[in-house]
Amino acid sequence: MAEEKIRVDETGLEVAALKELMEVAVLLKKSGILGMLKNFLSDSEALMEAFQNDTSMTRLIALLGGVMEATRRVDGAQMASMKENTEETVHCAFQGLATTDPVKANKMGMFGLLGALRDPDVQKGLGFVMMLLKNIGACLNAKEKSKQ
């Protein structure tokens, strides 16, 4: 009886794992990543050659290594908020880039800047950047003090 219950529990776990795997597969398909992976895996030699010959890929991998090391240093309790904040900030940055044509950007002087500061969206963005700069500065000061 207990053995049968264990098998039922394992079967339920397997079904849940398969369901989750299918959800991931659907997301990969929708994002186009599944097709890219399929192409990469079908010609792995060409992929390796592309990585070896493309200095930008080598630089990107080195940069990602630095990001991974910095991520390891973040307090585990802060990871959830860092992930959420990163997703929201990058999303908003991408939205801004998608809706901003750099060719159409006007030059702006001091009076134009003062006028722009009346815009609530500019105020919000500037407030975010200032808060981010304050937190980066506090982190840098703490690192400097710990070296002394």
C-alpha positions, -999 to +999 in steps of 0.1 A: +000+000+000+028+025+010+047+014-021+017+021-043+013+056-027+050+064-034+045+054-071+014+076-073+033+105-058+062+100-082+038+098-111+022+130-101+056+146-098+066+134-132+034+147-147+040+181-131+076+181-144+064+173-179+038+200-178+064+226-166+088+214-193+061+219-220+054+254-207+091+262-210+092+247-245+062+269-255+079+300-241+111+292-259+092+286-292+073+319-288+105+339-281+123+324-310+150+309-288+140+273-295+146+278-332+180+294-325+190+265-302+179+240-329+200+257-355+230+259-331+227+222-322+223+211-358+257+226-367+278+228-336+311+230-355+299+262-373+287+276-339+321+270-323+339+285-353+317+315-351+325+320-314+362+316-320+363+341-349+339+367-335+357+390-311+324+406-300+312+372-288+344+367-268+340+401-253+303+394-245+312+362-228+339+380-207+313+407-198+287+381-188+314+365-166+318+399-148+280+402-144+278+367-130+305+374-105+288+407-094+255+388-091+272+362-068+281+391-045+245+403-040+229+393-007+205+365-013+177+383+004+181+411-022+180+389-053+143+389-057+140+427-056+171+431-078+156+407-104+122+425-104+138+460-105+161+449-133+133+435-153+111+466-149+140+490-156+152+472-187+117+469-199+111+506-195+145+514-211+136+492-241+102+508-244+119+542-244+144+531-270+116+516-291+096+549-291+125+573-293+141+582-327+176+595-319+176+613-353+146+634-342+161+644-308+165+682-306+195+699-290+186+712-256+201+741-237+197+752-201+163+768-206+151+738-226+163+716-197+145+738-172+113+735-192+116+697-195+119+695-157+082+705-156+072+672-173+061+646-148+077+618-169+111+636-169+108+642-132+101+605-126+130+594-148+153+619-132+143+609-097+150+572-105+184+580-119+193+602-089+182+575-065+202+549-085+233+572-084+229+578-047+228+540-041+258+534-064+277+561-046+269+547-012+281+512-023+313+527-037+320+547-005+314+515+016+339+496-006+364+524-003+361+525+035+365+487+037+398+489+018+412+514+043 
